[in-house]
Amino acid sequence: MNDEYQLYHYTSLEVVKCIFDGYTPETPYLTFWATNCAYMNDPREISEGIDLIKDAIENISCPILKDRAKVILDCENLKDMMLIGSAISSNLGIAYAISFSRNCDNINMWRMYGNEGRGVVLGLDHNQIKSENCDLSDCIYNCEKDYDSIVNTIQEGMELFFSKLGQPPFDIPQRDYDLVRSLEAIGVIAARIKNGIYSYEKETRLITNCKTPKFRVINDILTPYTIIKLPLDSLKSITIGPDCDKRNINTLRLFFMSKGLRHLADNIIESEIPYRN
C-alpha cells in the first residue's frame, strides 16, 4: 500500500510490547492508550483551541447569537471545567486521542516520539483505523497565515450551533443549559487545534470521549487515558528506529512468532535515516 494511505505511530519498544500483549487469535486487536489531550506534550493543548473559539465568538455579527455564545467568553476556567466535566458526562470533557503522523521515517518524529530513535514506528492503513465512538481527524495548525481562515470556519460553526440551541428541557436556567451544551460542542474542536510550531508533525488524531478513564504516571504527572482497540489487520508496516539496538530486530521477531504472528516477524524493516543519538 502507498505511504499516502498509511498513518504512522511513533513510540517506544516498551509501548509496542503493551500494544501486542493483549493479542490472541481469538481477540485479534491492537491495544492503544488514548491520552487526555490536556496532557499531551504541547502545554498549549486545548487552550490553543479555546482561544480560537473565543476569538471566533467575538466576531459573531448577530447580536442574539453572540449574546448566547457569550456564556463561553464569560467562563474563565473553561479548560478546567471541561476536564472535571468528564466525570459527569463523557461528552462534556476534554477529548482523548491517539496520535498518528503522515510522516514516514522522519528524523524529527523519531527524536520527539520514537524514544530518540531507539523506538519503533507502526504504519497503519488509515481506512482501517476505526473503533466504536471514535473519530479520525487531521489536526488544524494555528499558523499566522491560516489564522483568519481558521477563525472564520469556527465562527460559522458556532453561529450554526447557537442558532439551533433550543430551550432547556428541564427547569434549569437558560445560561446553564447553553454552557453545558457548549462544552459538548467545543471539546472535539479544541482537541484538533495545535500551535503552528508543531505543523511539521502532520498529525492525525483518533479522538474519543471518556467518562471513566484509567490513570498512569508519565514524567511524574498522573495522566488520564482510555483504551482503544484497533484491528490487527490495520497494521501494515513495522520499522525500528535509526538508533535502535539491532539485537531488537531478532527479539521482535521472536516476540511476534511467540504470538503466532509470523507475517509480522518476517516484515520488520530498519529506518533508512543515518542517526546516532
N, C-alpha and C positions, 0 to 999 in steps of 0.2 A: 504494500500500500504506500502511496506517495506521502512524503512528510507533511504536506499541507493538510492531510486528513488525520494526522496524529497530534495529540497534545502530550506534553512531557511533564512528568512529576519528578523533580529532583529531590533526593532525600538521602538519608544515611543507611548503611548496611543494617544497623540495629532496627530501623523502622521497616526496612524491607522484610526482615525476618518476621516482625509483628504483622505485616500485611498478609503474609502467607501462613502464619501459624494456625489460623482457623480453617484453612482449606482442607477439604476432604472430597473424594469423588462424589459423595452424596450431597455436599454443600459446596459447589464449585464457584466460590466467590472470593474476592479480594477484600480484606477488611481495612478501610481507611479511617483515619481520625479527622473529622472536620472541626476546625478550631473556631471558637467565637471570634468574630472579626475584630473586636476591640482589643484582642490580644495578639494580633499579627505583628510582624517586625516593625512596620511603619507606625510610629507613635501618633500619627495624624489619622489613622484609620477611623472611619465613621465620622470623626469631627470634620474631615475634608468634605464629606458628602452633606453633612448637616449645614455647614456654612454655605455651600452652593444652593441648597434647598431654601435657606433663609434669604439669600440674595434673589432667588427666583420669585419668592413670595413678595419681596419688596417691590418687584416690577409688575405685579398683577395690576392691571388697569381698572378692572371692575371693582368699585368700592365695596359692594356687598360681598363678593368673593374674597376680597382682600381682608375684610373685617373678620370673616370666618377663619381665614388662614392665619390670622394674627395670633391665634392660640399657640402656634409653633414659635413665633417670634417672641412671645411673652415667657416662654419656658426656658429658663437659664441653664438648667441641668438636664437637657434633653437626652444626652448620651447616657448619663447615669440612670435616668428614668427608663430608657429603653432596655438597659442591661438588667435592672431589677424587675422590669415588667414581664420578662420571660418566665418568671416564677408563677405569674398569674395566668398568662396565656402565651403560648409559643409565638403567636402572631404579633405580639406586642414587642418582642425582644429584638436584640441585635442578632443578625443572621450568623450562621455558622458556615464555614466554607473549606473546601479542599482546593488548593492552588495548583494550577497547571500552567505551562508556558508553551507558546508556539515556537520557542527557540529550541532547536535540536543541538545537543553537544556544544553548549555555549559557555565560554570561559567565565563570564560574569555570573551566570547562573550556578555553575559549579562552585564558585567561590562563596556565593551567598547562601545557597540552599543544598548543595551537594557535599557538605562536610569538607569544604576547602579542597574539592577534587578527589576526596577519598571515598565518596559515596557512590550512588547508583542513580541512573535516570530510567524511569519506566515510561515507555511510549505507548499510549492508548488510543484506540480508534475513537475519534470524537463522536461518531454516530452511536457508539455502544456505551458511552459514559452516561448511563441512565440509572436512576434509582427513584423509588417512590418519594413523592413530595420534595423533589429536588429540581433545581433549575440551573442549566449550564449557560453561563453568560460571560461575554468578554468584559473586562474591566474598562472603565472610562477614565482617561487620564486628564487631570485638570491642568492642562498646559496653557500658558498665556495666550497662545494663538487660537486655542479652542474654547477659551473661557466663555465668550458671549454665546456661542452656539450651544454649549452645554447648558448654560443658564436658561436660554430660550426654550430648549427642549424640556427641561424640568418645569419651567413655568407653565408651558402648555399642558403638561401632565397634571400639575397641581390645580390649575384652573378647572380642568375637566373633573378632577376628583372632587373638589369642593362644590362644583355645580351639581353634582349628583348626590351629595350628602343630604339625607332626609332628616326627619325629626327623630329624637331619641325614642327607641322602642319601649323604654321603661321610664319611670319617674325620676330621671336624673337631669341635672342642668345641661342645657344645650352645649355650653363651652366644654364641659367634662366629656360629653359624648364626642364632640369634634376632636378633642385631644386624643382620646382613645383610638378613634378611627384613624387619626393622622399617624399615630405611632405604628399602626398596622401598615399604612401606605408607604412610609418613608424608610422602613427597615431595609428592604431589599435594595432600594435606590442607593442608600448610603453605603451599603456593603459592596457596591460595584465601582465606587468612585475612589480613585487614588491620586496622590500628588504626582504631577508630571515628571518629577525626577526619577520615578520608577518606570517610566514608559518603556525602557529598554527590556523590561521583563516580558512584555507582550502577554500579560496574564489573562487567563480564562478561569473562572471560578465555578465550581459546582456548589450551589448555595442551597441551604435548607434552614428551617427553624427548629427550635428545640425547647421544650418546657422543662425537661428533667435531664440536664446534662450530667456527664461524668466529669471527673476532675483529675488532673495530673500536674505535677510541678515541673515547670520549664524555666530554667535560669532563675530559680528562687521565686517564681511567680506561680501562684495557684491558678491554673488555667482551665476554664471550662471547655469541654469538647463533646462531640457526639459521634457515634459510629455510623458510617455509611458503607454498605457492601456493594461492590461492583462486580459484574460477571467476569470470570477468568478469561473468557473469550475476547474481552475488550483489550487485553494486553497483547501488544504486537511487537515490542522490542524491549531488550534489557541491555543497557550499556553501563560498564563500570567506569569510574572516574579516571581522569588522567594521572592522578597521584595515588590511585588505589593500589595497595599491595597486590601484586599479580597472583599471589597464592590464593586470593579470594576468588579467582576465576574457577579453580578446581573445587574450592569449598562450596561456592554457589551451585556448581554442577551437582556435587554430592547432595546438597540440601534439596534441590529440586527433584533429583532422582529418588530421594528418600520419600518424596510425596507422590511419586508416580508421574512426575511432570517431565518426562524425558525430552519432549519437544522444546521446553524452555532451557533445559540443561545443555542442549545442543546448539542453542542460538544466542549465547551470551557474546557480546562484542565489546571491544575496548574503545574508549574515546580516542579520537584522532588528534586531539589537542596536545601539543608539546608543553607540558607544565609540570613543575615540581615546586611544591609549597615549602 
